[in-house]
Amino acid sequence: MKEDLKNTIEFHGHFCPGLAMGYRVAKYVQNHYKKSEDEELVAIVYNNSCSVDAIQYLLGCTFGKGNLIFKDYGKPVYVFYSREHKKGIRVSFKDEITNEMNNMWDKLSKVSDKERIKLMDELKGKCAEKILNLFDGELLNIEEVDIPEPEKAKIYPSLKCDECGEYFMEIKGRLIDGKVVCMECFEKLMNK
């Protein structure tokens, strides 16, 4: 097993098809762009699956640096924008892998709980190995995309919530009943 894959598994906590997908996407991107030390490379991910851990670990795109953007579309799609090259690429998976994943979940739904655990490990392992061993052209759909350059991360002042007393990012504040509150308190007050 390659050292970077071992380290990615260690970072994530286990090996699974989702992590294998993120690993393959990240390896493809590494062949075209440098790892992001700051915000040179931006990842826009359309899911919050295991795959995103590989992208964070291998490409240096993180929420903390502001160069990992999550769009909750529930799709195994990843857009990368290089500030250095002023262009983006969109990476998705070919039908064969999506169909294989769906077949795996379908098989698992038709067995007892006891059988499911054993079968799950077997099927997930086979699927992950296939993802690792296919050529890029067999696995990935790649297209250059023309997107506006994502904004760089912004740092906003903090305000103290008039309800709970905790500090929050000013831009996330809400006004309710004459008080400036954090989003958490706003939601609680709205549901009273």
C-alpha positions, 0 to 999 in steps of 0.5 A: 500500500502506498504511504500516502494512502496509509496516511490518508486512512490513518487520518480518516480512521478506516478504509472504505469506498468513499475514502478511496473515491476521495483519494483518487480525486485528490491524486488526479488533482495533485497531478495538475495542481500543487498542494495548497499551503494557504488558499492557492487551491480551492476545493468545492465539494458537493457532499460531506462523505468520507471522500472529503477527508482525503481531499483535506489531507492530500490537497491541503483544502480545509474549512479552517483556511477557507479553501474548502467550500461545502455545497450540500448537493449530495453528489460525488462531485468535486470542483477545484479552482487554482488561483495560480492557473486561474482555472477550474476542473470538475471531477465526477465519477463514471456510471460504472462506479456509481452503479457498483456502489448502488448495487452494493447497498442494494445487496446489503439491504436484502440480508439479515443484520447478522449477515450484513456485517460480514457482507458489508466488509467484503463488498466495501473492500472489493469496491474500494479496491476497484476504485483504487485500481481503475485508470483515471479514464475508466473512473473519472469524468473530468472537465475544465470549468469556467467559474469565478474565482472563489473569494478568499477567506474573510475574518470578521469581528466577534460579538457577544450573544445577548442570550447565551453570552458566547461569542460568534462571528458578527456576520452570523448574528441575528436580531430578535426581540431587540437582542443581537443573538447567535444563530443557535439562540436565534433558532431556539427563540424562533421555536419557542 
